[in-house]
Amino acid sequence: MQIRLLDCAAAQQIYETRMVQDFPAAELKPFSAVREMMQAGIYEPLVLEDEAGHLQAYAWQVMLPGHRSALLDYFAVRKDLRGSGIGTQALHALAEYYKERLDDLILECEHPEEAPDQAIARRRIAFYLRAGACATRLESRVFGVRYQILTLPCGGHAEDSVVGQELKELYRMMVPEPYYRGNVIFYGP
């Protein structure tokens, strides 16, 4: 599996053709926000392709310079390949890709206790755990949605308190005031 960093035009094409189908509208930030973060150097949209260059999955990260954790903002496997092991391969490839730069990728999973479909939320968490992610003692509530925080070790594995601090800093960059206050809340060490 090959990993390729997207420029703004290619990222917009994936956004308009894939992401609008793979994610509910309420979960998609406007592409203008993605573009601004890319231009600021804190957003890294990647595609994972087979040897022939065909898209298998995509993973878009929020990354702060000098930090050892990044937020896996969006991750999806091509619809016709889901359930085939490509997702696990893609996560392993991401961990390898980031091992020199990051200790962990931070994963936010909708908390099963409050998810509209608890079974899907549990399956998603179980998938990440089977793929090598680790549970943390962290949770968040972002714009009313409760998340359980997992980490995917890359080049190390940070303590929950470090992951929590880095996640707060990532959100401070992504969500400007006055939207942050009262809408982005963290629980745990």
NORLINHU-V577827 format. One record per residue. N is the residue number from 0. OMEGA is omega as a letter, one per 40 degrees, with the letter a starting at -180 (NA if undefined). Layout:
<<N/OMEGA> <N/OMEGA>>
//
This chain:
<<0/a> <1/i> <2/a> <3/i> <4/a> <5/i> <6/a> <7/a> <8/i> <9/i> <10/i> <11/i> <12/i> <13/i> <14/a> <15/a> <16/a> <17/a> <18/i> <19/i> <20/a> <21/a> <22/i> <23/a> <24/a> <25/a> <26/a> <27/i> <28/i> <29/a> <30/i> <31/i> <32/i> <33/a> <34/a> <35/i> <36/i> <37/a> <38/i> <39/i> <40/a> <41/a> <42/a> <43/i> <44/a> <45/i> <46/i> <47/a> <48/i> <49/a> <50/i> <51/i> <52/i> <53/i> <54/i> <55/a> <56/i> <57/a> <58/a> <59/a> <60/i> <61/a> <62/i> <63/i> <64/i> <65/i> <66/a> <67/i> <68/i> <69/i> <70/i> <71/a> <72/i> <73/i> <74/i> <75/i> <76/i> <77/a> <78/a> <79/i> <80/a> <81/a> <82/a> <83/a> <84/a> <85/a> <86/i> <87/i> <88/a> <89/i> <90/i> <91/i> <92/i> <93/i> <94/i> <95/a> <96/a> <97/a> <98/i> <99/a> <100/a> <101/i> <102/a> <103/i> <104/i> <105/a> <106/i> <107/i> <108/i> <109/a> <110/a> <111/a> <112/a> <113/a> <114/i> <115/i> <116/a> <117/a> <118/i> <119/i> <120/i> <121/i> <122/a> <123/i> <124/i> <125/i> <126/a> <127/i> <128/i> <129/a> <130/i> <131/i> <132/i> <133/i> <134/i> <135/i> <136/a> <137/i> <138/i> <139/i> <140/a> <141/a> <142/i> <143/a> <144/a> <145/a> <146/i> <147/a> <148/i> <149/i> <150/i> <151/a> <152/i> <153/a> <154/a> <155/i> <156/a> <157/i> <158/i> <159/a> <160/i> <161/i> <162/i> <163/i> <164/i> <165/i> <166/i> <167/a> <168/i> <169/a> <170/i> <171/i> <172/a> <173/a> <174/a> <175/i> <176/e> <177/a> <178/a> <179/a> <180/i> <181/a> <182/i> <183/a> <184/a> <185/i> <186/i> <187/a> <188/NA>>
//
